[in-house]
Amino acid sequence: MSNQSPEYSKFFKDQLILRALDPSASTTQVALDGGIAPNVLRNWLDEYYETRYADSGLSAAEYMERIHELESQVKKLEDDNKFLRRAVAYFAVETLPEESS
């Protein structure tokens, strides 16, 4: 029995990484569907983040933390936007001239 890890093509790795990057995807399920162990896919994802964001000066963990912060900000801004739309609609109704019969 060989202790050598199997070699996977770049195309195969890239396809699984892309599927795992989908926010609705389970990394474990993507790995199992691809016929590999989940820890192998997690290692590939770590390598992906390290190489992709090396120019930013952030580690993969720092980058993911920044993404989480930005997603939180987007959520807050969407909530604020929803509130402002309701306020505009409310005040628009209040300022409409009354119809005379």
C-alpha positions, 0 to 999 in steps of 0.5 A, a space after each residue: 500500500 502506497 503512502 503517496 497521496 493521489 494526484 488530482 488535476 488542476 481542473 478537478 481541484 478548481 471545480 471542487 473549489 468553485 463549488 465549495 465557495 458557493 455560500 449555500 454549499 456544504 464543504 463536506 458534501 462537496 468533497 464527498 460528492 467529488 470522492 475526496 476526504 473533506 480535509 483534502 478540500 479544506 486544504 485546497 481551499 486554504 491554499 486557494 485563499 492564501 494564494 489568491 489574497 497574498 497580494 492583499 497582505 492578509 492571511 486567509 483567516 484575516 481575509 475571511 474575517 474582513 469578508 464577515 465584517 463587510 457582509 455585516 455592514 451590507 446587512 445593516 445598510 440593507 436594513 437602513 435602506 428598507 427603513 428609509 424606504 418605509 419612511 419616505 412612503 409614509 411621509 409621501 402619503 402624509 404630504 399628498 394634497 387632499 382631493 376636493 369633491 
